[in-house]
């Protein structure tokens, strides 16, 4: 694994967005509510605990099979560049590019990569916006 990249220009030029083949769903569970998913299993992409309860990002088909209410159905885009968690400006840059395309995005920064969740029907447009941003940034570096 390469070292984490801190430099914003290099991050943007080499972010390489990839649209994951699995569609995901945001689902929530109140503090006192049982979660039907094995939180360490392959169906769970990520979780976050808040005062109101647990938010889970799970494989969409698994949410349907479990019969849980879906808060948001999303496409999952991963920026394959190994971004430093202390890098400044990456999230702002790609969120602006996606927002300028009229698309909402939700972001999870993990230890190696940034993950962007957009409405499923906007996946292609979000990928195009990210590729434009990457190309513009690469052009500035050359």
Secondary structure, DSSP 8 states (H G I E B T S, - for coil): ----B--HHHHHHT--EEE-SS-EEEEEEETTS---S-TTSTTEEEEEEETTEEEEEEEHHHHHHHT---SEEEEEEEE-S-B-TT-SSHHHHHHHHHHHTT--EEEEE-SS-EEEEEEGGGHHHHHHHHHHHHHHHHHHH-
